[in-house]
Every structure is written in structure tokens, then in C-alpha cells.
Amino acid sequence: MWLQNRLLGVATLPTKAYSAEMLTLFAPDLYVADGPVVNFFGFPYPTRMAVIRLRNGDLWVWSPIELTAGLVAAVNQIGSVEYIVSPNKLHHLFLSEWNQCWPRSRLYAPPGLARKLPQLEFAAELGDQPEPQWASDLDQALFAGSPAMQEVVFLHRVSGTALFGDLIQRFPSSTANGWRGMLMRLSGLVDPRGGTPLDWRLSFLKHAGARDARRKVLRWQPQRLLIAHGNCAATGATQIIQAALRWI
């Protein structure tokens, strides 16, 4: 049941208050903000989003977290939100409120999300090639082959940063306690290692598309790794990615 619910994208919203009053500069023109810890069937999932300022000044938002007044103010200080992207079918909880806050913005869905959320209007479905609006700033790769979940991974060219949603998770060792921590360690999801949860791996019935995407990402030779769940890396990203996705 846990695996089935996980693959269906069921999550529990946070009950504790949190603060996302500021954006933090992660790399040139790339900002991050940490959201609440989401209780995912007993597993604590820290959340994180990214905002990239494109060369023309437009803002590109990846995996948006819950909005606060402070976060709205911080985003408005650096530009206007034009594009809002969900990397996979799980990172959709706050797409609507971001779109409503910046009505001119356009939503972009990974494969399958538009069918899951017919009430939202998406400008396009993401694929293996970047949209023309951000092709000069970003590259992307589609990890296909899973009927339950596919993920689009991005590269911020100027900073050499790879952005992963759920395919790579690196939880702080301080949070890996008890039997849940044991499972996380056995799956290789605890920092300094990084990996893909077992149920995600098992859902990839065909590996050819994922292998092509892995090769593409490694050809990027990214220096930095930005992930939604766990510790990011300012150096050595290519080696981390190579090891984390060895299962493919």
C-alpha cells in the first residue's frame, strides 16, 4: 500500500509553521528557498524550490513551495515570474497559487501531470529538449521509462547547476533515525551518498530512455547539484550524479 500510494503521488501537507521569507543565492542568477517538511507516509521530506533569472530578466520557477508574504516580496525584488515548472508529478501542490499570484506566468507540466490536474491550464508538456523561451539559459533531459513517474532534469548553463526533483535524494544523517533511517541508509539516500528511492527504481520497467537521459546529464559535466529533498552540493556534482544513478 505504501508503494502504491507513493507512486500515485499521495502526500500529507505540513502541520508545523515554517519560514520562507528570503531567497538565498545558490549560484549566479540562481536562488533557492526552503519550504516545509512534508510528512510522506511517516518519512520527513524537506522541500526546496529554485528561481532562476534568465538573461532577459524573466524569472523561471522550479518546483514551487508554499507562498508566504515574505517569499512573494523576495521574488518580486529580483524580477517577474514568467515560467513555472514542475519536474515530476509529485511537485504540483503549489502550482495554482503561484500562477494566481503572477497571472501572466505560464505553467509547464512533466509527462502525465496535465491529465492528473485537468483544472490547470498548462502551456506545454516538458520533454527532452528545452522550450525556446529558456533554451539559451537551460538544458533539460527527460528520464522516461516509468509508467508511474517520469522526471525532467534541468541544467542551468551559466552556473553549471543540475536540478533534480526526486531522482536524487540526500537526506542529512541527523534525520535518518530509527527503522525509517535504516531504510533510507540501505537505499543510499543519506548524505554524503545520494540515490533514488527503491520504489522509484522499481517503477522503471524500461531503462533505455533513462539511460539516454543519464548519459546526457553526465555530458553536461555539472559542477553544482541542486535537489528538492536533502543536501545540495556546491562541487563534485557530476561524480555524485554518476554514482546516484548507477542503477539505471
PALO-775562 format. One record per residue (C-alpha): residue in one letter; x, y, z. Coordinates in pm, 1 decimal. Layout:
<rec><aa>A</aa><px>X</px><py>Y</py><pz>Z</pz></rec>
...
END
This chain:
<rec><aa>M</aa><px>0.0</px><py>0.0</py><pz>0.0</pz></rec>
<rec><aa>W</aa><px>283.5</px><py>241.5</py><pz>80.3</pz></rec>
<rec><aa>L</aa><px>440.6</px><py>178.8</py><pz>-259.0</pz></rec>
<rec><aa>Q</aa><px>107.4</px><py>213.7</py><pz>-438.4</pz></rec>
<rec><aa>N</aa><px>23.0</px><py>542.1</py><pz>-265.0</pz></rec>
<rec><aa>R</aa><px>372.7</px><py>672.1</py><pz>-318.9</pz></rec>
<rec><aa>L</aa><px>352.9</px><py>610.2</py><pz>-691.2</pz></rec>
<rec><aa>L</aa><px>10.6</px><py>774.1</py><pz>-706.7</pz></rec>
<rec><aa>G</aa><px>159.9</px><py>1090.8</py><pz>-561.7</pz></rec>
<rec><aa>V</aa><px>-21.7</px><py>1098.3</py><pz>-226.8</pz></rec>
<rec><aa>A</aa><px>138.0</px><py>1321.0</py><pz>35.2</pz></rec>
<rec><aa>T</aa><px>44.5</px><py>1484.4</py><pz>362.2</pz></rec>
<rec><aa>L</aa><px>69.7</px><py>1861.8</py><pz>387.1</pz></rec>
<rec><aa>P</aa><px>280.7</px><py>2004.0</py><pz>671.1</pz></rec>
<rec><aa>T</aa><px>123.6</px><py>2088.8</py><pz>1002.3</pz></rec>
<rec><aa>K</aa><px>409.2</px><py>2293.1</py><pz>1150.4</pz></rec>
<rec><aa>A</aa><px>474.2</px><py>2654.8</py><pz>1068.8</pz></rec>
<rec><aa>Y</aa><px>784.8</px><py>2742.2</py><pz>872.2</pz></rec>
<rec><aa>S</aa><px>957.0</px><py>3047.6</py><pz>734.7</pz></rec>
<rec><aa>A</aa><px>1045.4</px><py>3113.8</py><pz>371.7</pz></rec>
<rec><aa>E</aa><px>1093.8</px><py>3486.2</py><pz>396.7</pz></rec>
<rec><aa>M</aa><px>1403.8</px><py>3511.0</py><pz>181.3</pz></rec>
<rec><aa>L</aa><px>1562.0</px><py>3369.0</py><pz>-128.7</pz></rec>
<rec><aa>T</aa><px>1920.1</px><py>3250.7</py><pz>-91.0</pz></rec>
<rec><aa>L</aa><px>2170.7</px><py>3291.3</py><pz>-373.0</pz></rec>
<rec><aa>F</aa><px>2290.9</px><py>2941.3</py><pz>-466.0</pz></rec>
<rec><aa>A</aa><px>2479.8</px><py>3033.2</py><pz>-784.2</pz></rec>
<rec><aa>P</aa><px>2487.3</px><py>3328.0</py><pz>-1025.7</pz></rec>
<rec><aa>D</aa><px>2123.2</px><py>3418.5</py><pz>-1108.1</pz></rec>
<rec><aa>L</aa><px>2001.0</px><py>3106.4</py><pz>-925.8</pz></rec>
<rec><aa>Y</aa><px>1815.4</px><py>3140.5</py><pz>-595.6</pz></rec>
<rec><aa>V</aa><px>1670.6</px><py>2880.2</py><pz>-360.5</pz></rec>
<rec><aa>A</aa><px>1409.5</px><py>2884.0</py><pz>-86.1</pz></rec>
<rec><aa>D</aa><px>1338.5</px><py>2604.3</py><pz>159.1</pz></rec>
<rec><aa>G</aa><px>979.9</px><py>2508.9</py><pz>229.7</pz></rec>
<rec><aa>P</aa><px>817.1</px><py>2299.1</py><pz>500.0</pz></rec>
<rec><aa>V</aa><px>899.6</px><py>1940.0</py><pz>582.8</pz></rec>
<rec><aa>V</aa><px>632.1</px><py>1722.9</py><pz>421.3</pz></rec>
<rec><aa>N</aa><px>523.5</px><py>1408.1</py><pz>602.8</pz></rec>
<rec><aa>F</aa><px>530.3</px><py>1143.1</py><pz>331.7</pz></rec>
<rec><aa>F</aa><px>386.4</px><py>829.0</py><pz>494.1</pz></rec>
<rec><aa>G</aa><px>598.2</px><py>879.0</py><pz>802.4</pz></rec>
<rec><aa>F</aa><px>910.2</px><py>988.1</py><pz>617.0</pz></rec>
<rec><aa>P</aa><px>1014.0</px><py>1353.1</py><pz>669.8</pz></rec>
<rec><aa>Y</aa><px>1073.9</px><py>1519.6</py><pz>333.2</pz></rec>
<rec><aa>P</aa><px>1238.3</px><py>1863.4</py><pz>340.2</pz></rec>
<rec><aa>T</aa><px>1130.9</px><py>2066.2</py><pz>37.9</pz></rec>
<rec><aa>R</aa><px>1312.7</px><py>2320.4</py><pz>-174.6</pz></rec>
<rec><aa>M</aa><px>1242.9</px><py>2536.2</py><pz>-477.9</pz></rec>
<rec><aa>A</aa><px>1457.8</px><py>2731.8</py><pz>-719.6</pz></rec>
<rec><aa>V</aa><px>1415.5</px><py>3062.6</py><pz>-900.1</pz></rec>
<rec><aa>I</aa><px>1637.8</px><py>3134.7</py><pz>-1199.9</pz></rec>
<rec><aa>R</aa><px>1670.5</px><py>3478.3</py><pz>-1352.8</pz></rec>
<rec><aa>L</aa><px>1706.8</px><py>3430.2</py><pz>-1727.0</pz></rec>
<rec><aa>R</aa><px>1931.7</px><py>3653.9</py><pz>-1933.1</pz></rec>
<rec><aa>N</aa><px>1636.2</px><py>3863.8</py><pz>-2045.5</pz></rec>
<rec><aa>G</aa><px>1534.5</px><py>3922.4</py><pz>-1681.8</pz></rec>
<rec><aa>D</aa><px>1236.0</px><py>3684.2</py><pz>-1675.8</pz></rec>
<rec><aa>L</aa><px>1204.8</px><py>3452.4</py><pz>-1375.7</pz></rec>
<rec><aa>W</aa><px>1182.0</px><py>3075.6</py><pz>-1420.0</pz></rec>
<rec><aa>V</aa><px>1046.5</px><py>2891.8</py><pz>-1113.5</pz></rec>
<rec><aa>W</aa><px>1120.4</px><py>2525.6</py><pz>-1046.1</pz></rec>
<rec><aa>S</aa><px>922.5</px><py>2309.1</py><pz>-801.5</pz></rec>
<rec><aa>P</aa><px>744.8</px><py>2595.7</py><pz>-620.9</pz></rec>
<rec><aa>I</aa><px>686.4</px><py>2573.5</py><pz>-247.0</pz></rec>
<rec><aa>E</aa><px>402.8</px><py>2725.3</py><pz>-46.0</pz></rec>
<rec><aa>L</aa><px>385.3</px><py>3102.4</py><pz>-82.7</pz></rec>
<rec><aa>T</aa><px>435.2</px><py>3341.2</py><pz>206.0</pz></rec>
<rec><aa>A</aa><px>422.1</px><py>3720.2</py><pz>201.7</pz></rec>
<rec><aa>G</aa><px>797.1</px><py>3731.9</py><pz>255.0</pz></rec>
<rec><aa>L</aa><px>863.1</px><py>3495.1</py><pz>-32.1</pz></rec>
<rec><aa>V</aa><px>640.0</px><py>3695.6</py><pz>-267.3</pz></rec>
<rec><aa>A</aa><px>827.5</px><py>4012.4</py><pz>-175.5</pz></rec>
<rec><aa>A</aa><px>1165.6</px><py>3846.5</py><pz>-222.9</pz></rec>
<rec><aa>V</aa><px>1070.7</px><py>3711.2</py><pz>-566.2</pz></rec>
<rec><aa>N</aa><px>933.8</px><py>4047.5</py><pz>-679.6</pz></rec>
<rec><aa>Q</aa><px>1261.7</px><py>4211.7</py><pz>-586.3</pz></rec>
<rec><aa>I</aa><px>1452.7</px><py>4012.5</py><pz>-847.1</pz></rec>
<rec><aa>G</aa><px>1203.3</px><py>4007.5</py><pz>-1134.3</pz></rec>
<rec><aa>S</aa><px>869.9</px><py>3893.5</py><pz>-1271.8</pz></rec>
<rec><aa>V</aa><px>767.1</px><py>3527.9</py><pz>-1273.4</pz></rec>
<rec><aa>E</aa><px>703.9</px><py>3415.3</py><pz>-1631.2</pz></rec>
<rec><aa>Y</aa><px>751.0</px><py>3035.6</py><pz>-1622.2</pz></rec>
<rec><aa>I</aa><px>658.5</px><py>2783.9</py><pz>-1351.7</pz></rec>
<rec><aa>V</aa><px>783.3</px><py>2427.9</py><pz>-1389.1</pz></rec>
<rec><aa>S</aa><px>708.0</px><py>2104.3</py><pz>-1207.2</pz></rec>
<rec><aa>P</aa><px>986.5</px><py>1845.9</py><pz>-1256.4</pz></rec>
<rec><aa>N</aa><px>758.9</px><py>1545.6</py><pz>-1193.9</pz></rec>
<rec><aa>K</aa><px>400.7</px><py>1455.5</py><pz>-1098.6</pz></rec>
<rec><aa>L</aa><px>462.1</px><py>1496.9</py><pz>-724.3</pz></rec>
<rec><aa>H</aa><px>577.4</px><py>1859.2</py><pz>-724.4</pz></rec>
<rec><aa>H</aa><px>247.9</px><py>2021.4</py><pz>-811.3</pz></rec>
<rec><aa>L</aa><px>93.5</px><py>2121.3</py><pz>-476.8</pz></rec>
<rec><aa>F</aa><px>151.2</px><py>2495.8</py><pz>-513.8</pz></rec>
<rec><aa>L</aa><px>143.2</px><py>2548.2</py><pz>-890.2</pz></rec>
<rec><aa>S</aa><px>-201.7</px><py>2705.2</py><pz>-879.7</pz></rec>
<rec><aa>E</aa><px>-129.6</px><py>2963.2</py><pz>-611.4</pz></rec>
<rec><aa>W</aa><px>191.0</px><py>3073.6</py><pz>-784.1</pz></rec>
<rec><aa>N</aa><px>6.1</px><py>3105.5</py><pz>-1113.9</pz></rec>
<rec><aa>Q</aa><px>-265.3</px><py>3311.2</py><pz>-944.7</pz></rec>
<rec><aa>C</aa><px>-10.1</px><py>3536.4</py><pz>-775.2</pz></rec>
<rec><aa>W</aa><px>161.8</px><py>3604.6</py><pz>-1109.6</pz></rec>
<rec><aa>P</aa><px>-127.3</px><py>3582.6</py><pz>-1362.0</pz></rec>
<rec><aa>R</aa><px>99.3</px><py>3636.1</py><pz>-1662.9</pz></rec>
<rec><aa>S</aa><px>304.1</px><py>3329.4</py><pz>-1578.1</pz></rec>
<rec><aa>R</aa><px>276.1</px><py>3005.4</py><pz>-1773.3</pz></rec>
<rec><aa>L</aa><px>272.6</px><py>2656.3</py><pz>-1624.4</pz></rec>
<rec><aa>Y</aa><px>474.0</px><py>2367.4</py><pz>-1768.0</pz></rec>
<rec><aa>A</aa><px>398.8</px><py>2004.6</py><pz>-1685.6</pz></rec>
<rec><aa>P</aa><px>609.0</px><py>1688.7</py><pz>-1686.8</pz></rec>
<rec><aa>P</aa><px>455.0</px><py>1391.6</py><pz>-1869.5</pz></rec>
<rec><aa>G</aa><px>128.0</px><py>1286.8</py><pz>-1709.7</pz></rec>
<rec><aa>L</aa><px>65.5</px><py>1586.9</py><pz>-1487.7</pz></rec>
<rec><aa>A</aa><px>-177.2</px><py>1764.2</py><pz>-1720.4</pz></rec>
<rec><aa>R</aa><px>-402.6</px><py>1456.4</py><pz>-1712.9</pz></rec>
<rec><aa>K</aa><px>-373.8</px><py>1443.0</py><pz>-1335.1</pz></rec>
<rec><aa>L</aa><px>-466.4</px><py>1812.2</py><pz>-1297.2</pz></rec>
<rec><aa>P</aa><px>-717.5</px><py>1892.4</py><pz>-1572.5</pz></rec>
<rec><aa>Q</aa><px>-830.7</px><py>2201.6</py><pz>-1380.9</pz></rec>
<rec><aa>L</aa><px>-496.0</px><py>2372.0</py><pz>-1451.6</pz></rec>
<rec><aa>E</aa><px>-401.4</px><py>2521.6</py><pz>-1786.1</pz></rec>
<rec><aa>F</aa><px>-51.8</px><py>2419.1</py><pz>-1893.4</pz></rec>
<rec><aa>A</aa><px>133.8</px><py>2593.2</py><pz>-2173.0</pz></rec>
<rec><aa>A</aa><px>314.6</px><py>2274.3</py><pz>-2277.3</pz></rec>
<rec><aa>E</aa><px>431.3</px><py>1932.7</py><pz>-2166.8</pz></rec>
<rec><aa>L</aa><px>801.9</px><py>1916.0</py><pz>-2092.1</pz></rec>
<rec><aa>G</aa><px>1020.7</px><py>1684.0</py><pz>-2295.2</pz></rec>
<rec><aa>D</aa><px>1384.4</px><py>1608.6</py><pz>-2361.6</pz></rec>
<rec><aa>Q</aa><px>1454.6</px><py>1944.6</py><pz>-2525.9</pz></rec>
<rec><aa>P</aa><px>1423.4</px><py>2287.5</py><pz>-2359.7</pz></rec>
<rec><aa>E</aa><px>1143.7</px><py>2522.9</py><pz>-2453.3</pz></rec>
<rec><aa>P</aa><px>1255.4</px><py>2805.9</py><pz>-2685.2</pz></rec>
<rec><aa>Q</aa><px>1176.5</px><py>3059.7</py><pz>-2412.4</pz></rec>
<rec><aa>W</aa><px>1462.2</px><py>2931.5</py><pz>-2195.9</pz></rec>
<rec><aa>A</aa><px>1679.3</px><py>2726.7</py><pz>-2434.1</pz></rec>
<rec><aa>S</aa><px>1968.6</px><py>2973.2</py><pz>-2418.8</pz></rec>
<rec><aa>D</aa><px>1979.2</px><py>2955.1</py><pz>-2037.7</pz></rec>
<rec><aa>L</aa><px>1873.6</px><py>2597.2</py><pz>-1958.7</pz></rec>
<rec><aa>D</aa><px>1904.5</px><py>2247.9</py><pz>-2094.7</pz></rec>
<rec><aa>Q</aa><px>1688.2</px><py>1954.5</py><pz>-1990.7</pz></rec>
<rec><aa>A</aa><px>1666.5</px><py>1575.7</py><pz>-2002.8</pz></rec>
<rec><aa>L</aa><px>1360.6</px><py>1353.7</py><pz>-1965.3</pz></rec>
<rec><aa>F</aa><px>1404.6</px><py>1037.7</py><pz>-1759.1</pz></rec>
<rec><aa>A</aa><px>1141.3</px><py>819.8</py><pz>-1926.9</pz></rec>
<rec><aa>G</aa><px>1054.0</px><py>452.3</py><pz>-1887.3</pz></rec>
<rec><aa>S</aa><px>834.0</px><py>450.7</py><pz>-1578.5</pz></rec>
<rec><aa>P</aa><px>455.8</px><py>423.0</py><pz>-1621.6</pz></rec>
<rec><aa>A</aa><px>410.3</px><py>573.9</py><pz>-1276.6</pz></rec>
<rec><aa>M</aa><px>659.9</px><py>859.0</py><pz>-1273.7</pz></rec>
<rec><aa>Q</aa><px>888.7</px><py>1043.4</py><pz>-1511.6</pz></rec>
<rec><aa>E</aa><px>1114.2</px><py>1332.9</py><pz>-1423.3</pz></rec>
<rec><aa>V</aa><px>1261.3</px><py>1621.6</py><pz>-1618.5</pz></rec>
<rec><aa>V</aa><px>1608.8</px><py>1722.6</py><pz>-1501.1</pz></rec>
<rec><aa>F</aa><px>1747.0</px><py>2066.1</py><pz>-1583.2</pz></rec>
<rec><aa>L</aa><px>2086.4</px><py>2228.2</py><pz>-1625.2</pz></rec>
<rec><aa>H</aa><px>2143.6</px><py>2596.7</py><pz>-1553.6</pz></rec>
<rec><aa>R</aa><px>2413.6</px><py>2655.1</py><pz>-1809.9</pz></rec>
<rec><aa>V</aa><px>2591.5</px><py>2962.8</py><pz>-1673.0</pz></rec>
<rec><aa>S</aa><px>2640.5</px><py>2818.4</py><pz>-1323.8</pz></rec>
<rec><aa>G</aa><px>2680.7</px><py>2452.4</py><pz>-1420.2</pz></rec>
<rec><aa>T</aa><px>2399.6</px><py>2352.4</py><pz>-1182.3</pz></rec>
<rec><aa>A</aa><px>2191.8</px><py>2036.8</py><pz>-1232.6</pz></rec>
<rec><aa>L</aa><px>1841.6</px><py>2045.4</py><pz>-1080.0</pz></rec>
<rec><aa>F</aa><px>1689.6</px><py>1714.8</py><pz>-962.6</pz></rec>
<rec><aa>G</aa><px>1346.1</px><py>1672.6</py><pz>-806.7</pz></rec>
<rec><aa>D</aa><px>1311.6</px><py>1319.0</py><pz>-668.6</pz></rec>
<rec><aa>L</aa><px>1555.8</px><py>1110.0</py><pz>-870.5</pz></rec>
<rec><aa>I</aa><px>1839.5</px><py>1204.1</py><pz>-633.8</pz></rec>
<rec><aa>Q</aa><px>1777.7</px><py>1242.1</py><pz>-261.7</pz></rec>
<rec><aa>R</aa><px>2046.0</px><py>1307.4</py><pz>3.3</pz></rec>
<rec><aa>F</aa><px>1898.7</px><py>1336.9</py><pz>349.0</pz></rec>
<rec><aa>P</aa><px>2102.3</px><py>1471.3</py><pz>640.9</pz></rec>
<rec><aa>S</aa><px>2232.1</px><py>1188.4</py><pz>859.2</pz></rec>
<rec><aa>S</aa><px>2079.3</px><py>1361.0</py><pz>1163.3</pz></rec>
<rec><aa>T</aa><px>1730.5</px><py>1286.2</py><pz>1027.8</pz></rec>
<rec><aa>A</aa><px>1798.1</px><py>921.1</py><pz>942.1</pz></rec>
<rec><aa>N</aa><px>1691.0</px><py>768.7</py><pz>1273.5</pz></rec>
<rec><aa>G</aa><px>1509.1</px><py>452.6</py><pz>1374.9</pz></rec>
<rec><aa>W</aa><px>1375.4</px><py>198.9</py><pz>1127.4</pz></rec>
<rec><aa>R</aa><px>1296.2</px><py>471.5</py><pz>874.6</pz></rec>
<rec><aa>G</aa><px>1655.0</px><py>589.6</py><pz>891.3</pz></rec>
<rec><aa>M</aa><px>1775.0</px><py>234.2</py><pz>841.0</pz></rec>
<rec><aa>L</aa><px>1565.7</px><py>203.8</py><pz>525.1</pz></rec>
<rec><aa>M</aa><px>1695.4</px><py>537.6</py><pz>399.9</pz></rec>
<rec><aa>R</aa><px>2055.5</px><py>429.4</py><pz>458.9</pz></rec>
<rec><aa>L</aa><px>2002.1</px><py>91.6</py><pz>291.7</pz></rec>
<rec><aa>S</aa><px>1860.8</px><py>273.5</py><pz>-11.0</pz></rec>
<rec><aa>G</aa><px>2161.5</px><py>505.6</py><pz>-24.4</pz></rec>
<rec><aa>L</aa><px>1955.3</px><py>819.3</py><pz>38.5</pz></rec>
<rec><aa>V</aa><px>2162.6</px><py>963.2</py><pz>323.1</pz></rec>
<rec><aa>D</aa><px>2432.9</px><py>1225.1</py><pz>273.1</pz></rec>
<rec><aa>P</aa><px>2717.3</px><py>1208.3</py><pz>165.9</pz></rec>
<rec><aa>R</aa><px>2572.5</px><py>944.6</py><pz>-61.6</pz></rec>
<rec><aa>G</aa><px>2278.5</px><py>1013.8</py><pz>-288.9</pz></rec>
<rec><aa>G</aa><px>2032.5</px><py>792.4</py><pz>-463.2</pz></rec>
<rec><aa>T</aa><px>1688.1</px><py>713.0</py><pz>-596.8</pz></rec>
<rec><aa>P</aa><px>1424.1</px><py>556.6</py><pz>-367.2</pz></rec>
<rec><aa>L</aa><px>1370.6</px><py>187.0</py><pz>-427.0</pz></rec>
<rec><aa>D</aa><px>1007.5</px><py>222.6</py><pz>-536.2</pz></rec>
<rec><aa>W</aa><px>1111.3</px><py>479.2</py><pz>-796.8</pz></rec>
<rec><aa>R</aa><px>1376.2</px><py>241.8</py><pz>-929.8</pz></rec>
<rec><aa>L</aa><px>1131.6</px><py>-48.7</py><pz>-947.2</pz></rec>
<rec><aa>S</aa><px>881.0</px><py>162.5</py><pz>-1140.0</pz></rec>
<rec><aa>F</aa><px>1121.0</px><py>198.4</py><pz>-1434.7</pz></rec>
<rec><aa>L</aa><px>1016.9</px><py>-100.8</py><pz>-1641.7</pz></rec>
<rec><aa>K</aa><px>1216.6</px><py>24.0</py><pz>-1940.8</pz></rec>
<rec><aa>H</aa><px>1564.1</px><py>166.0</py><pz>-1888.4</pz></rec>
<rec><aa>A</aa><px>1662.1</px><py>273.2</py><pz>-2240.5</pz></rec>
<rec><aa>G</aa><px>1516.5</px><py>623.7</py><pz>-2214.6</pz></rec>
<rec><aa>A</aa><px>1652.7</px><py>673.4</py><pz>-1865.1</pz></rec>
<rec><aa>R</aa><px>1998.3</px><py>558.3</py><pz>-1978.2</pz></rec>
<rec><aa>D</aa><px>1993.9</px><py>811.8</py><pz>-2260.4</pz></rec>
<rec><aa>A</aa><px>1895.5</px><py>1085.4</py><pz>-2013.4</pz></rec>
<rec><aa>R</aa><px>2168.9</px><py>981.8</py><pz>-1769.7</pz></rec>
<rec><aa>R</aa><px>2429.8</px><py>996.6</py><pz>-2045.0</pz></rec>
<rec><aa>K</aa><px>2303.2</px><py>1339.7</py><pz>-2147.9</pz></rec>
<rec><aa>V</aa><px>2321.0</px><py>1473.6</py><pz>-1791.8</pz></rec>
<rec><aa>L</aa><px>2673.8</px><py>1337.9</py><pz>-1744.2</pz></rec>
<rec><aa>R</aa><px>2781.0</px><py>1501.4</py><pz>-2070.5</pz></rec>
<rec><aa>W</aa><px>2678.8</px><py>1832.5</py><pz>-1918.0</pz></rec>
<rec><aa>Q</aa><px>2955.2</px><py>1783.1</py><pz>-1658.5</pz></rec>
<rec><aa>P</aa><px>2763.9</px><py>1985.3</py><pz>-1395.7</pz></rec>
<rec><aa>Q</aa><px>2963.9</px><py>2134.4</py><pz>-1111.2</pz></rec>
<rec><aa>R</aa><px>2675.7</px><py>2200.4</py><pz>-870.5</pz></rec>
<rec><aa>L</aa><px>2381.2</px><py>1984.3</py><pz>-767.9</pz></rec>
<rec><aa>L</aa><px>2052.5</px><py>2135.8</py><pz>-651.5</pz></rec>
<rec><aa>I</aa><px>1791.7</px><py>1891.5</py><pz>-521.9</pz></rec>
<rec><aa>A</aa><px>1448.1</px><py>1927.2</py><pz>-365.9</pz></rec>
<rec><aa>H</aa><px>1497.9</px><py>1675.7</py><pz>-85.6</pz></rec>
<rec><aa>G</aa><px>1816.1</px><py>1684.9</py><pz>118.5</pz></rec>
<rec><aa>N</aa><px>2160.9</px><py>1833.8</py><pz>95.6</pz></rec>
<rec><aa>C</aa><px>2276.2</px><py>2006.2</py><pz>-221.2</pz></rec>
<rec><aa>A</aa><px>2636.8</px><py>2010.0</py><pz>-340.5</pz></rec>
<rec><aa>A</aa><px>2844.3</px><py>2310.0</py><pz>-445.2</pz></rec>
<rec><aa>T</aa><px>3113.9</px><py>2092.3</py><pz>-605.7</pz></rec>
<rec><aa>G</aa><px>3154.6</px><py>1742.1</py><pz>-745.1</pz></rec>
<rec><aa>A</aa><px>2804.7</px><py>1718.9</py><pz>-890.4</pz></rec>
<rec><aa>T</aa><px>2899.6</px><py>1500.2</py><pz>-1186.8</pz></rec>
<rec><aa>Q</aa><px>3050.7</px><py>1233.9</py><pz>-962.8</pz></rec>
<rec><aa>I</aa><px>2751.1</px><py>1239.8</py><pz>-726.8</pz></rec>
<rec><aa>I</aa><px>2506.3</px><py>1203.8</py><pz>-1015.5</pz></rec>
<rec><aa>Q</aa><px>2707.1</px><py>925.3</py><pz>-1176.4</pz></rec>
<rec><aa>A</aa><px>2703.9</px><py>723.4</py><pz>-854.7</pz></rec>
<rec><aa>A</aa><px>2343.1</px><py>801.6</py><pz>-758.6</pz></rec>
<rec><aa>L</aa><px>2205.4</px><py>692.0</py><pz>-1095.7</pz></rec>
<rec><aa>R</aa><px>2428.3</px><py>389.5</py><pz>-1144.0</pz></rec>
<rec><aa>W</aa><px>2121.2</px><py>165.6</py><pz>-1106.6</pz></rec>
<rec><aa>I</aa><px>1996.0</px><py>284.8</py><pz>-1445.2</pz></rec>
END
